[in-house]
Amino acid sequence: MSTHTFYKYQGTGNDFVMIDNRLSVFDTKNSLLIAHLCNRRIGVGADGLILLESDPNYDFKMVYFNADGQQSSMCGNGGRCIVAFAHFLGIIQDEAHFLAIDGSHSAVYDNGYIELKMQDVLSVFSKEDYFVLDTGSPHYVSLKTNLDSLDMASEGALVRYSEPFKSSGVNVNFAKKINADTFAVRTYERGVEAETLSCGTGSTAVAIAMFHSGQSTSKVMNLKTLGGDLVVRFEPLSSSYSNVWLCGAAVQVFKGTLEW
């Protein structure tokens, strides 16, 4: 057993254990260890674990695990946090180009405020009362007038484990319109299996779904999550969305040591 340094980062309340794994010191197949580290009672406590690794064609590579210990799809707030971490480590200055599970990403760092370019959104599936789209992770979006009083544990799980989402899971976002370009958002995340204070890909999904449905005509949206404010901007095409950016602060909370 050896001792290793870890860092804790949060982006609008979405928190992550961050480890510099450029020397491949962490066993990525040890899902029990990852789940233990993310456990808020017996571990460090986090919504997920992120490894920063080397890649010959990019500044770095992002490897993301949900709190259940399983490697997962893209995490937007985690992407912003790893850019802040890379800046702290001296890997980047004010711009980053990195690889994640859904492909390459660009980012701009400005004194703790990170603008992260997301993947293009190729389609939006519309039903009468909800939307489904992939913003790097799959998301369900629905408007709710009683957003503040919703029991997210039950309402979120009800959708997440329903057909047709039961097999692969979906992240569940409920939103409420505040004004023409501002929406409040609450998110139940698969893999965490609970409500988180914020979800970057979820906020991106809400912004695009609200534009797509005509709830807003703004191409720059303000998203108010329980953990803070995010900005999403994008360019609408005929049936898809490009030049999608997720913007907000990311903060190092503390660092410590782990043994494994």
C-alpha positions in Angstrom: 0.0 0.0 0.0 1.3 3.5 -0.9 0.2 7.1 -0.3 -1.1 9.3 -3.1 -2.3 12.9 -3.3 -5.8 13.7 -4.3 -7.7 16.9 -4.8 -11.3 17.9 -4.4 -12.9 20.2 -6.9 -16.5 21.5 -7.3 -18.3 23.2 -10.2 -21.6 24.8 -9.1 -21.8 22.2 -6.4 -21.1 19.2 -8.6 -18.1 17.8 -6.7 -15.3 15.4 -7.8 -12.3 13.6 -6.4 -9.5 14.5 -8.8 -6.3 12.5 -9.2 -3.2 13.2 -11.4 -2.8 9.8 -13.0 -0.2 10.7 -15.7 2.1 8.0 -14.1 -0.8 5.4 -14.2 -0.7 4.9 -10.4 -4.4 4.4 -10.1 -6.1 1.1 -10.8 -9.0 2.1 -13.1 -10.6 -1.3 -12.9 -11.0 -1.1 -9.1 -14.7 0.0 -9.0 -15.0 -0.8 -5.3 -12.2 1.6 -4.5 -13.8 4.3 -6.7 -17.2 3.9 -5.0 -15.5 3.9 -1.6 -13.7 7.2 -2.4 -17.0 8.8 -3.5 -19.0 7.6 -0.5 -19.8 10.6 1.6 -19.9 8.7 4.9 -16.9 6.4 4.7 -14.8 8.0 1.9 -13.8 11.4 0.7 -17.3 12.0 -0.7 -18.1 13.1 -4.3 -20.5 12.9 -7.2 -17.7 11.2 -9.2 -14.0 10.5 -9.6 -11.9 12.0 -12.4 -8.4 10.9 -13.5 -6.2 13.3 -15.4 -4.1 11.2 -17.8 -1.5 11.8 -20.5 -2.4 11.6 -24.2 0.2 12.1 -27.0 -2.2 14.2 -29.1 -3.8 16.4 -26.4 -2.9 18.4 -23.4 -4.4 15.7 -21.3 -7.1 13.0 -21.2 -10.1 13.0 -18.9 -11.3 9.7 -17.5 -14.6 10.0 -15.5 -16.3 7.6 -13.1 -19.7 7.9 -11.5 -20.1 7.6 -7.8 -21.1 3.9 -8.2 -17.6 3.1 -9.4 -18.4 2.7 -13.1 -16.8 4.6 -15.9 -19.4 6.9 -17.5 -20.2 9.2 -20.3 -19.2 12.9 -20.5 -19.6 15.1 -17.4 -19.8 18.8 -18.2 -19.0 20.2 -14.8 -16.3 17.6 -14.4 -14.9 18.8 -17.7 -14.7 22.3 -16.4 -13.2 21.1 -13.1 -10.4 19.1 -14.8 -9.5 22.2 -16.9 -9.0 24.1 -13.6 -7.0 21.2 -12.3 -4.8 21.1 -15.4 -4.2 24.8 -14.9 -3.3 24.2 -11.3 -0.8 21.5 -12.3 0.8 23.8 -14.9 -0.2 21.7 -17.8 -2.2 24.5 -19.5 -2.4 28.2 -19.3 -5.5 29.9 -20.7 -6.5 27.3 -23.3 -6.9 23.6 -23.2 -7.5 20.8 -25.7 -8.3 17.5 -24.1 -9.7 14.1 -24.8 -12.8 12.6 -23.1 -14.9 9.6 -23.6 -17.1 11.4 -26.1 -14.2 12.9 -28.1 -12.1 16.0 -28.1 -13.0 19.2 -26.2 -11.6 22.7 -26.2 -11.8 25.1 -23.2 -10.8 28.5 -22.1 -9.6 29.2 -18.6 -9.9 32.7 -17.1 -9.1 33.1 -13.4 -11.2 30.1 -12.3 -14.0 30.7 -14.9 -14.0 28.0 -17.5 -15.8 27.9 -20.9 -16.0 24.3 -22.1 -16.9 23.4 -25.7 -19.3 20.5 -25.7 -20.1 18.1 -28.5 -22.6 19.0 -31.2 -26.2 18.0 -30.4 -27.3 16.1 -33.5 -31.0 15.7 -32.7 -33.7 16.4 -30.1 -36.5 13.8 -29.6 -39.7 15.5 -28.6 -42.8 14.1 -26.9 -45.8 16.0 -25.6 -44.4 16.7 -22.2 -40.7 16.0 -22.4 -37.5 16.0 -24.6 -34.6 13.5 -24.9 -31.2 14.5 -26.2 -27.6 13.6 -25.9 -25.2 16.4 -24.8 -22.3 14.0 -24.1 -24.6 12.1 -21.8 -28.3 11.1 -22.4 -30.8 13.5 -20.8 -34.5 13.8 -20.2 -35.9 17.3 -19.9 -39.4 18.3 -18.7 -40.9 21.6 -17.5 -42.4 21.6 -14.0 -44.3 24.5 -12.4 -43.8 23.0 -8.9 -40.0 22.7 -9.3 -39.1 23.9 -5.9 -41.3 21.4 -4.1 -40.6 18.3 -6.2 -39.5 15.1 -4.5 -36.5 14.6 -6.8 -35.5 11.2 -5.3 -38.9 9.6 -6.2 -39.8 11.7 -9.3 -36.3 11.4 -10.8 -36.0 7.6 -10.1 -39.5 7.1 -11.6 -38.3 8.4 -15.0 -34.8 7.0 -14.8 -36.0 3.4 -14.3 -39.0 3.7 -16.6 -39.3 2.3 -20.1 -37.7 3.1 -22.5 -34.8 4.3 -20.3 -34.6 1.4 -17.8 -31.8 -0.6 -19.5 -29.2 2.1 -20.2 -30.5 4.8 -17.8 -31.1 8.5 -18.4 -30.3 11.6 -16.5 -33.5 13.4 -15.5 -33.8 17.2 -15.6 -36.8 19.2 -14.5 -36.9 22.9 -15.3 -38.9 26.0 -14.6 -39.0 29.1 -16.8 -37.9 32.3 -14.9 -37.8 34.7 -17.8 -37.0 34.7 -21.6 -33.5 33.4 -21.2 -33.3 32.0 -17.7 -34.4 28.6 -16.4 -34.1 26.9 -13.0 -32.9 23.3 -13.2 -32.9 20.3 -10.9 -31.2 17.1 -12.0 -31.4 13.4 -10.9 -28.2 11.8 -12.1 -27.8 8.1 -13.1 -24.7 6.5 -11.5 -25.1 8.8 -8.5 -28.8 7.7 -8.3 -29.8 10.9 -6.5 -30.2 14.6 -7.1 -27.0 16.5 -7.5 -26.5 20.2 -6.9 -25.7 20.8 -10.5 -25.2 18.9 -13.8 -23.3 20.5 -16.7 -24.6 18.2 -19.5 -28.0 18.5 -17.9 -28.0 22.3 -17.9 -26.8 22.1 -21.6 -29.7 19.8 -22.4 -32.2 22.1 -20.7 -31.0 25.2 -22.6 -31.2 23.4 -26.0 -34.5 21.8 -25.3 -36.0 25.1 -24.2 -34.8 26.8 -27.4 -36.0 23.8 -29.5 -39.5 23.9 -28.0 -39.9 27.7 -28.5 -39.8 28.4 -24.7 -36.9 30.8 -25.5 -35.5 32.4 -28.6 -32.2 33.2 -26.9 -29.0 31.4 -28.0 -27.4 32.3 -24.7 -29.1 30.8 -21.7 -28.8 31.3 -18.0 -29.3 28.1 -15.9 -29.9 28.4 -12.2 -29.0 25.1 -10.4 -29.1 24.4 -6.7 -25.3 24.8 -6.6 -24.9 28.0 -8.7 -25.3 29.6 -12.1 -24.2 28.3 -15.5 -24.3 29.9 -18.9 -24.9 27.8 -22.1 -24.5 29.2 -25.6 -25.0 27.5 -28.9 -25.7 27.9 -32.6 -28.9 26.3 -33.9 -28.8 24.6 -37.3 -31.7 23.2 -39.3 -32.2 20.2 -37.0 -29.1 20.2 -34.8 -27.0 22.4 -32.6 -23.3 23.3 -32.9 -20.7 25.5 -31.2 -22.1 24.5 -27.8 -20.4 26.0 -24.8 -20.9 25.4 -21.1 -19.6 28.2 -18.9 -19.1 28.7 -15.2 -16.7 28.7 -12.3 -14.7 25.7 -11.0 -13.0 25.7 -7.6 -10.4 23.6 -5.8 -11.9 22.8 -2.4 -9.0 20.9 -0.7 -6.3 18.3 -1.1 -5.4 15.3 0.9 -3.7 11.9 0.8 -5.1 8.4 0.1 -3.7 5.0 0.6 -4.3 2.1 -1.9 
